[in-house]
């Protein structure tokens, strides 16, 4: 017996970007959601598909398609569209009211590439499906479920409830990596949620940061001064300040390397997340802070792009990731990459990446020292990037292809 209702060719792709355009956060999730949505908007017309983004517009007290001028500007964060942040329930109400106004019909695909699971939107997804739409979800990771001690307890509770409750309202799932897709398939099986293998796939994300409204802004003087005053290799650590990013191992490893004569500088870039205040305190309380250790918590896309261009290496010590976007961003610019040995990093990293245990700071310290010794005190690689990397256009076309196939496959059975 078929597990689906017969589908039809995709005519319209609707992308939800509520979270990314309603907050000022700029983690990997927001960078992916905005960049992927922008690329889909550009690629869809060449593939014969209508594509629009949908977004909470607070001054109209509803959820509406993002204005064309903002789409053309590159889906800017909240500070550009002046969206006021409010309770999740209020945003969800706007989402539900506006999406309910859309006249869904067969051939529509409602895709959720943003953080959607904190919002109580499941009834609206059911309404869309009942009117003929196919619904898809971009899955970044299951870290709150797989590693509950490394993420905010509230997120674990919400996601643990969201997966089974939303299962009957979602027709297909797209992981941001093969590792994430495989983990999702395993988790659904563990929970007794049967889904055909063809309804779980993954998309190859891009290598670069698309600029979202900050392209003409110069690098702030404080950050510029760090690069200008270099006395040795500069390592970037990019990611939200939270326990799973393993910043304490970074501090321990570089403290060991400095004690053994390393001239490296560590620049930590990321906004504080859950548990981030303790990490901020540890960095700012370190003896090398302001000398060979720096922290910047509000770097924009343009500054991050320039930092990649001027740094010598990226170090990523995460205990768990769904993808590892900074690795791809760094390898775009030919940086040397040192990464923790976890499945997602193994999947996305290039052949020159060096891996270390996320539990052994001495291994990372040895890599930092060895890199400098091999290059006479520097860790600078040959630029540009050393292996073929995808573009956002390629990622968008791959995603649109997946959505097209899923539209033809149709809605899955309850």
ZISULTA-V498502 format. One record per run of one state. SS is the DSSP state (hx for helix, st for strand, lp for the rest). FROM is the first residue (numbers start at 1). LEN is the number of residues. If there is no record, write none. Layout:
{{SS	FROM	LEN} {SS	FROM	LEN}}
//
This chain:
{{lp	1	3} {st	4	1} {lp	5	7} {st	12	5} {lp	17	1} {hx	18	5} {lp	23	5} {hx	28	20} {lp	48	2} {st	50	8} {hx	58	3} {lp	61	1} {st	62	4} {lp	66	2} {hx	68	6} {lp	74	4} {hx	78	4} {lp	82	6} {hx	88	14} {lp	102	6} {st	108	5} {lp	113	9} {hx	122	9} {lp	131	3} {st	134	6} {lp	140	3} {hx	143	4} {lp	147	1} {hx	148	3} {lp	151	2} {hx	153	17} {lp	170	2} {st	172	4} {lp	176	2} {hx	178	13} {lp	191	6} {hx	197	3} {st	200	3} {lp	203	18} {hx	221	8} {lp	229	5} {st	234	5} {lp	239	2} {st	241	1} {lp	242	1} {hx	243	3} {lp	246	1} {hx	247	13} {lp	260	5} {st	265	5} {lp	270	2} {st	272	1} {lp	273	3} {hx	276	9} {lp	285	4} {st	289	1} {lp	290	3} {st	293	4} {lp	297	4} {hx	301	10} {lp	311	2} {st	313	4} {lp	317	8} {hx	325	8} {lp	333	3} {st	336	5} {lp	341	2} {hx	343	6} {lp	349	5} {st	354	3} {lp	357	4} {hx	361	14} {lp	375	17} {hx	392	18} {lp	410	2} {st	412	1} {lp	413	2}}
//
